[in-house]
Amino acid sequence: MLMNLDATALMIVALMIGAAGFFGGLAMNGVLQEDGFGVLGNMLVLIAGAMIGVHFGAAIHLPLDSVTADAVRAVTGAFLSLTALALIKNMLGRFGF
């Protein structure tokens, strides 16, 4: 999907992803508090998880090939990655690391 965009549309999509990641990171900072990674850390984890989710969905060739399915995969990957990393951070904190 992203390969078919021109440079202007690609920059607009990148800015939208960055803004959504920032506001998502800000919201998750309020929810996770000390278990999170800060606003920018949460933002980076959410954006990286979204990209991983989209690429993983494309790699396993799911039959859904729409923009809505890509958005669902991105949101799922973002929050699964943030949850997994927050759990790992919490468990390491409990063991004294």
N, C-alpha and C positions, 0 to 999 in steps of 0.2 A: 504494500500500500504506500509506504513512504518513498519508494523508488520512483513512483510516477509523479511526484510533486516537483514543481519548479523551485528555484532558489527562494523566491519571496514567500511562497506558501510554506516551505520548509522552515524558514525563520519564524513565521507566525506560529506554526505548530510548536517549535522549540520554546518560544516565549510563553505559549499557553501551558505547556507541560511544566515549565519552570514556575509559573505563577500558581498553578494548581498544586505543585509539589510544595511550594512555600506555605500556602495556606493550609494544606494537609499537615505539614510538619509543625506549623504553629498550633493547630488543633490537637495533634498527637502529643505535643509538648505539654499542653494543659492536662491531657488525660494521663500520660505516663509519668509526668513530673520527674522524679529522680531516677526512675527506671528507664527513661528515654535517653536520647543522645543530644538533646538541645534542638533548637529550631532548625538550624542548618544541617545538623547530622541526621535528624529525622527526614528532612527534605531529600537529602542525598540517598538515604536508604529507600525512601518511597519511590524516587525516580528510577534508581537502579533496579528495584524489584519490579516496577512496572515494565521496564524494558525486558527483563528476564522472563516475565510472564507472557509478554507478547511473542517473544522469540521461541519460548518453550511450546506455546500453543501452535505456532507455525511449524515447529519441528516435528510434532507428533501428528500433524495433518488432521486436525479436527475438522469435521465436515462443515462447520460454521465459518463462512468467509465473508462476513459483513463487518462494517465499522463498529456496530454495536457489540459484536462478539469480541472484537479486538479491545474495546473499552472494558468489557467485563473481565477479560484476561489480564489487562493492565492493572485494574483496581485489585483484583484477586492476588496477583503477584506482588503488588506493592504492600498490601496489608499482611500477607503471609510472611514476606521477608522481614517487615518491621516486627511482627509478633515473634518470629523465630529468633531474631537478634536480641530483642528485649528479654526473652526467656533465657537465652544463653548468658546475657549480661547479669541477669538476676541470679541465676544458678552459680555463676562464678563469684558473685558478691557474697553469696551465702557460704561458699567454701573458703572465703578469705583471700581471693585473688584480686 
